[in-house]
Amino acid sequence: MPVTYLKKAQKTPQSGSEETSRIVRAMLQKIEAGREQAAIQYGKDLDKYEGDIVLSKERIEAAADTVSEQLKADIQFSIDRVRKFAQAQRDSIQSFETELSPGLWAGQKLIPIDVAGCYVPGGRYSHVASAIMSIVTAKVAGVEHIVACTAPHDQSGASPAIVYAMSVCGADTILVLGGVQGIAAMAYGLFTGRAAKVLVGPGNRFVAEAKRQLFGQCGMDMVAGPTEIAVIADGSADAAIVAQDLVSQGEHGPDSPCWLISTSRQLAEDVLGHMDGLIADLPEPNRDAATVGWRDYGEVVVCDTRDEAATVSDQYAAEHLEVQTGENEWYAQRLRNYGSLFVGEETTVTYGDKCSGPNHILPTKGAAHYTGGLSVHKFIKVVTTQRMTREANREVGAAAARISRLEGMEAHARAGDVRLRKYFPGEDIKTSV
């Protein structure tokens, strides 16, 4: 049977993408041509910031002095768990060499990226956790130089807490630039002379589009646009908790989708009944962001069966997916498309966002259909190597030459021929099909 929508979104995560693309393209062109001065001017025009772009050691230390000991301890708590999880990921992959046939060895090497650009949102909110998630993961991967960039929190500069977190996590250079100009500065090597080979970090639709347009010139983690949450809940779930979890992501911004998928119409209606009150109780600017986001992007779907609910969830491919049901393990095994899965009422996206360990920089806009979130793997090149004995050329060289000639690639074939003649003079080795 078709699913039932108790609330249908007015917009999708792709809404407004053409206009965003046009704006970002024009900005990138101006910054590439005008270099540092163009980036500085955008900072003045868009963020009203006229201070230092590259933070000195003295400025970083001054910022640290304003951070409370409790916050420093909380940041360290998060760092420890993110580092431990990232190290486990790093340990799960290794270099190796194996003999594929007599005398033919092939292997893989793990080479860290030399320069990484880590973007940390810092405008509306101070996303300390994003600094931890990107910079610590890059350090564990072995990145040589990390450029960290954040938007000014106000006219005085970046959030001291973000600056402190960037520093203690191991950033080598800290830039105070927001949005597109920040992404462009890292990609073009502005202010540092070190162009980032990979760009990572969450951000609004302009940040995500800038990374997308720069992909190819440098790598990127993913198109991580406005955050998303989906919750699968049945009649056993606590409607108040489900609603609060939806609102917790809705406060990110007016274009953050929140989706509820339920096999219980009563539960879905109860959650709907909580939403307006929970949003109204938020302070500004959170309240306005959540109000618009829920109005334009919120959806509530009622499904007849658990299979139907899982299918709908996989179609959304949500960045964050919570499962609060009486059959959590079944869903955990069945679900395939999500950025990060939160199993059971006891955990929540908030924990993953801030300090529990797995990375919170995750795929949005359906990208979870084909990729996962940020990990040490994004900062490491997995490259291959091969070597062989002269004797191995007898078999490999002949096969390669024959395949090359079948394909019409004569020069390739002759690269095999020349070796066969040198290593096996006088032998009649068949190199044609």
C-alpha positions, -999 to 999 in steps of 0.1 A, spaced: 0 0 0 12 36 -6 27 54 23 7 82 40 21 117 45 7 134 76 31 163 67 46 169 32 76 192 27 72 223 5 109 220 -5 136 194 -10 173 195 -2 179 204 -39 157 235 -38 175 267 -49 206 248 -62 208 266 -95 209 301 -80 234 289 -54 256 275 -82 256 308 -101 265 329 -70 293 305 -60 308 303 -95 310 341 -98 327 344 -64 352 317 -71 362 334 -104 367 367 -86 388 352 -59 409 331 -82 417 363 -102 420 387 -73 436 363 -49 441 375 -12 426 409 -18 395 396 -33 390 371 -4 396 399 22 371 421 4 344 394 6 351 390 43 345 427 47 314 428 26 297 396 38 309 392 74 319 428 83 352 415 94 384 436 89 408 419 113 437 395 107 430 366 84 460 345 95 459 341 133 493 346 150 505 325 179 497 354 202 461 357 190 456 319 194 470 320 230 449 350 238 418 331 226 427 301 248 429 323 278 392 332 275 381 296 273 369 281 306 386 251 322 353 232 320 350 238 283 386 229 277 379 196 296 348 190 275 368 196 243 394 172 254 367 146 262 355 148 226 390 148 212 399 116 230 369 97 216 372 111 181 409 103 180 403 67 194 377 60 167 398 75 140 428 55 151 407 23 149 397 32 114 434 38 105 444 5 120 417 -13 99 437 -6 66 473 -14 59 500 -15 33 507 -49 19 525 -68 -9 514 -101 -23 527 -125 -50 500 -128 -77 519 -154 -97 555 -167 -96 578 -137 -98 550 -111 -99 544 -90 -68 518 -63 -63 509 -42 -33 493 -11 -19 509 18 0 491 43 22 503 78 17 487 107 37 477 138 18 503 165 24 480 196 28 444 194 40 419 223 43 394 219 72 364 242 72 347 249 105 313 268 105 315 297 129 289 322 119 255 316 135 268 290 160 303 281 173 308 246 159 337 235 181 329 199 174 334 203 137 370 215 144 376 183 164 360 160 138 380 173 108 414 182 123 418 153 147 409 129 119 434 145 96 462 143 122 455 106 129 457 100 91 492 116 91 485 148 71 516 169 70 500 204 71 465 213 82 449 246 73 419 253 94 394 280 84 364 294 102 340 323 97 342 353 121 317 349 149 313 387 150 333 418 140 359 410 166 369 377 149 365 340 153 349 323 183 377 318 209 364 283 216 368 273 179 402 289 178 413 270 209 398 237 196 416 242 163 449 248 180 447 220 205 436 195 178 467 203 158 459 229 131 491 243 116 475 275 102 442 291 113 424 314 89 395 337 98 374 336 66 338 325 61 319 307 34 330 306 -2 359 329 4 372 305 31 369 275 9 386 293 -20 414 305 2 423 270 12 419 256 -23 440 283 -39 466 284 -12 459 320 -3 477 335 27 497 303 32 513 293 -1 500 258 6 471 248 -16 449 222 0 449 189 -18 416 179 0 388 201 14 367 188 43 341 201 67 304 209 69 288 242 59 258 258 44 247 254 7 273 279 -5 302 261 12 290 228 -2 286 242 -37 321 258 -35 336 224 -26 317 208 -54 328 233 -80 365 230 -69 364 192 -70 390 180 -94 414 209 -87 415 193 -52 396 165 -35 368 168 -10 351 147 16 316 150 1 290 176 -7 280 181 30 252 207 28 226 216 53 222 189 80 194 163 78 178 139 103 154 110 99 138 91 127 122 56 123 98 51 152 70 27 160 43 27 187 69 18 214 88 51 210 86 81 233 69 108 212 84 136 232 120 123 227 114 117 190 101 153 186 130 168 206 155 149 184 139 162 152 140 198 166 176 194 177 186 192 141 161 217 128 177 245 147 208 242 125 192 264 98 161 272 77 170 246 51 176 216 74 152 187 66 136 167 95 118 135 86 98 111 107 90 76 94 66 57 116 47 24 115 23 39 141 -1 67 130 -8 75 167 29 80 174 33 101 143 4 123 154 17 126 189 51 137 176 34 163 154 16 176 185 49 182 202 68 200 174 53 235 175 57 238 212 92 226 213 102 249 185 84 279 201 103 273 233 137 278 216 157 310 219 165 331 188 179 326 163 173 289 169 136 293 170 133 311 136 157 286 120 137 256 132 104 272 124 112 278 88 131 245 84 102 224 98 76 243 78 95 240 45 114 207 48 97 187 75 79 155 66 60 129 86 54 95 68 32 67 81 40 32 67 21 0 71 50 -24 77 86 -23 89 98 -33 54 80 -3 39 95 20 66 130 7 58 124 12 21 113 48 26 142 55 48 167 41 22 151 64 -3 157 94 19 193 83 25 194 107 55 226 121 69 216 111 104 192 82 110 178 73 144 159 41 150 136 40 180 115 9 178 109 -24 194 128 -41 166 160 -20 165 183 -48 156 162 -58 126 164 -23 113 201 -20 119 207 -51 98 181 -41 71 189 -4 65 215 4 38 215 42 31 225 66 58 254 87 69 255 75 105 230 53 123 219 58 159 203 27 173 179 30 202 165 58 223 196 58 245 217 75 218 210 106 198 224 126 169 234 152 195 259 128 210 274 120 176 275 156 167 295 166 197 316 140 214 307 103 212 334 94 186 323 86 151 326 115 127 298 140 123 308 153 89 284 132 69 268 129 34 236 149 27 213 154 -3 211 117 -10 249 112 -11 246 84 14 234 63 -15 271 60 -25 294 73 2 299 74 40 311 102 62 345 117 68 371 92 80 409 89 80 405 72 45 396 107 30 431 119 40 450 89 27 459 79 -8 458 42 -14 483 37 -42 495 5 -58 529 -8 -66 542 -38 -86 575 -54 -94 585 -87 -111 614 -109 -120 626 -113 -156 613 -148 -157 578 -136 -149 579 -115 -181 577 -147 -201 541 -151 -191 530 -116 -182 547 -99 -211 533 -122 -237 497 -120 -223 500 -82 -221 512 -80 -257 485 -102 -271 457 -82 -252 472 -50 -265 472 -61 -301 436 -73 -297 427 -38 -286 447 -22 -314 473 -7 -292 505 -16 -310 529 6 -290 517 -11 -258 523 -45 -273 558 -35 -283 567 -24 -247 562 -61 -239 580 -73 -271 612 -54 -263 615 -70 -229 608 -105 -242 635 -102 -269 660 -89 -243 652 -114 -215 646 -145 -237 668 -141 -269 661 -166 -296 629 -179 -280 597 -179 -301 572 -164 -277 537 -159 -292 527 -122 -288 499 -120 -314 463 -133 -311 
